[in-house]
Amino acid sequence: MSSSEPLTLVLVGPMGAGKTSVGRRVAKKLSVAFIDTDKRIVAEHGPIPELFVAHGEAHFRALEAAAVAEALNEGGVVSVGGGAVASTQTRELLRRHPVVFLTVTPETVRRRISGGGRPMLAGSDDPITRWNEIYEQRRAWYEEVADATFDTSHRPMQRIAEEIVAWRREQA
């Protein structure tokens, strides 16, 4: 990475892994911007559940791919939505940057996703079973793009952020 390029770090992982919580802390410690691509989509296009209902998942995924590409061009700590890795184009872009895969156990994610608002889990009698299915569908993609993996299940987010910052500094 040349000194003229912005410092970039990408966080990938399933719903409820802590990409936003950890990402904010990492960005602060690295003194760079934090970009949550899902939040950008919401700001520009409206709530994600409404986008799914009105336009379907394919439309949302196109918006997501564009948001990820834009965020990567800007640099900083970039948190991408859990399904962004399904796009071959997005995975190609991610390969050009350091990527951290955040993992989490189903038991921990159960507490984290209890608030709802996750369209991929909507309509499921058992959201954790559905979460597991989605995670297993995407796991190989997360592993494919990841340069490092950190589990967020049982340790404070602050400690995980510190470890990621240390790892990222070693990469520079």
C-alpha positions as CSV (number, residue, x, y, z in Angstrom):
1,M,0.0,0.0,0.0
2,S,1.5,3.3,-1.0
3,S,1.4,6.2,1.4
4,S,-1.0,8.1,-0.9
5,E,-3.7,5.5,-0.6
6,P,-6.1,5.8,2.3
7,L,-5.8,3.2,5.1
8,T,-8.6,0.7,4.5
9,L,-9.9,-2.2,6.5
10,V,-13.0,-4.2,5.7
11,L,-15.2,-6.1,8.1
12,V,-17.3,-9.0,6.9
13,G,-19.4,-11.5,8.7
14,P,-22.9,-12.7,9.4
15,M,-25.8,-10.7,10.9
16,G,-25.1,-10.0,14.5
17,A,-21.4,-10.6,14.4
18,G,-20.7,-7.0,15.6
19,K,-19.4,-5.4,12.4
20,T,-20.8,-2.0,13.3
21,S,-19.9,-2.1,17.0
22,V,-16.3,-3.3,16.4
23,G,-15.9,-1.2,13.2
24,R,-16.6,2.1,15.0
25,R,-14.1,1.3,17.7
26,V,-11.4,0.2,15.2
27,A,-11.9,3.4,13.1
28,K,-11.6,5.6,16.1
29,K,-8.4,3.9,17.2
30,L,-6.9,4.1,13.6
31,S,-8.2,7.8,13.3
32,V,-10.0,7.0,10.0
33,A,-13.6,7.2,8.9
34,F,-16.1,4.5,9.6
35,I,-18.4,3.5,6.8
36,D,-21.3,1.1,7.4
37,T,-22.6,0.3,3.9
38,D,-26.0,-0.8,5.2
39,K,-26.5,2.6,7.0
40,R,-25.5,4.4,3.7
41,I,-28.1,2.5,1.8
42,V,-30.7,3.3,4.4
43,A,-29.7,7.0,4.3
44,E,-29.9,7.2,0.5
45,H,-32.8,4.7,-0.3
46,G,-34.8,4.1,2.8
47,P,-35.1,1.2,5.3
48,I,-33.8,-2.1,4.1
49,P,-36.9,-4.1,5.0
50,E,-38.9,-1.7,2.9
51,L,-36.5,-2.0,0.0
52,F,-36.8,-5.8,0.1
53,V,-40.6,-5.6,0.0
54,A,-40.9,-2.9,-2.6
55,H,-38.1,-3.9,-5.0
56,G,-36.9,-7.4,-4.0
57,E,-33.5,-8.7,-2.8
58,A,-31.8,-8.4,-6.2
59,H,-32.4,-4.7,-6.3
60,F,-31.1,-4.4,-2.8
61,R,-28.0,-6.4,-3.6
62,A,-27.3,-4.1,-6.6
63,L,-27.5,-1.1,-4.3
64,E,-25.3,-2.9,-1.8
65,A,-22.6,-3.7,-4.4
66,A,-22.5,0.0,-5.4
67,A,-22.3,1.1,-1.8
68,V,-19.4,-1.3,-1.1
69,A,-17.5,-0.2,-4.2
70,E,-17.9,3.5,-3.2
71,A,-16.9,2.9,0.4
72,L,-13.8,1.0,-0.6
73,N,-12.7,3.9,-2.9
74,E,-13.1,6.3,0.1
75,G,-11.0,4.2,2.5
76,G,-11.3,3.9,6.2
77,V,-13.0,1.0,8.2
78,V,-15.7,-0.4,6.0
79,S,-18.4,-2.6,7.4
80,V,-20.3,-4.5,4.7
81,G,-23.7,-6.1,5.0
82,G,-23.7,-9.8,5.7
83,G,-24.8,-10.7,2.2
84,A,-22.5,-8.5,0.3
85,V,-20.0,-11.3,-0.2
86,A,-22.5,-13.2,-2.3
87,S,-21.5,-10.9,-5.2
88,T,-18.6,-12.1,-7.2
89,Q,-17.8,-8.5,-8.2
90,T,-17.8,-7.5,-4.5
91,R,-15.5,-10.4,-3.6
92,E,-13.1,-9.3,-6.3
93,L,-13.0,-5.8,-4.9
94,L,-12.5,-7.0,-1.3
95,R,-9.5,-9.0,-2.4
96,R,-7.6,-5.7,-2.9
97,H,-8.0,-4.8,0.8
98,P,-7.3,-6.2,4.2
99,V,-10.4,-8.0,5.3
100,V,-11.4,-9.2,8.8
101,F,-14.0,-11.9,9.1
102,L,-16.0,-11.5,12.4
103,T,-17.5,-14.8,13.6
104,V,-20.1,-15.3,16.3
105,T,-21.8,-18.3,17.8
106,P,-25.6,-18.9,17.3
107,E,-26.1,-18.6,21.1
108,T,-24.6,-15.1,21.2
109,V,-26.3,-14.0,18.0
110,R,-29.7,-15.0,19.4
111,R,-29.3,-12.1,22.0
112,R,-28.0,-9.7,19.4
113,I,-30.7,-10.1,16.7
114,S,-33.7,-10.1,19.0
115,G,-34.9,-6.7,18.0
116,G,-35.9,-7.7,14.5
117,G,-35.6,-5.5,11.4
118,R,-33.6,-8.1,9.5
119,P,-35.4,-8.9,6.3
120,M,-33.5,-12.1,5.6
121,L,-34.9,-13.5,8.9
122,A,-38.5,-12.2,8.4
123,G,-41.3,-14.7,8.4
124,S,-39.1,-17.4,10.0
125,D,-40.6,-19.3,12.9
126,D,-37.1,-19.9,14.3
127,P,-34.8,-16.9,13.4
128,I,-31.7,-18.7,14.7
129,T,-32.3,-21.7,12.4
130,R,-32.7,-19.4,9.5
131,W,-29.6,-17.4,10.6
132,N,-27.6,-20.7,10.7
133,E,-28.8,-21.5,7.2
134,I,-27.8,-18.1,5.8
135,Y,-24.4,-18.3,7.6
136,E,-23.6,-21.7,6.2
137,Q,-24.5,-20.5,2.7
138,R,-22.1,-17.6,3.0
139,R,-19.3,-18.9,5.2
140,A,-17.1,-20.0,2.3
141,W,-17.3,-16.6,0.8
142,Y,-16.4,-14.9,4.1
143,E,-13.4,-17.3,4.4
144,E,-12.4,-16.7,0.8
145,V,-12.0,-12.9,1.2
146,A,-10.7,-12.9,4.8
147,D,-7.1,-12.2,5.7
148,A,-7.9,-12.7,9.5
149,T,-10.7,-14.0,11.6
150,F,-11.8,-12.8,15.0
151,D,-14.6,-14.3,17.1
152,T,-16.9,-11.7,18.8
153,S,-18.9,-14.2,20.9
154,H,-17.5,-14.0,24.4
155,R,-15.1,-11.0,24.7
156,P,-15.7,-7.3,25.0
157,M,-16.0,-5.5,21.6
158,Q,-13.3,-3.0,22.8
159,R,-10.8,-5.8,23.3
160,I,-11.6,-7.3,19.9
161,A,-11.2,-3.9,18.3
162,E,-7.7,-3.5,19.9
163,E,-6.6,-6.8,18.5
164,I,-7.9,-5.9,15.0
165,V,-6.0,-2.6,15.2
166,A,-2.8,-4.4,16.2
167,W,-3.3,-6.8,13.4
168,R,-4.0,-4.1,10.8
169,R,-0.9,-2.1,11.9
170,E,1.2,-5.2,11.3
171,Q,-0.2,-5.3,7.7
172,A,0.8,-1.7,6.8
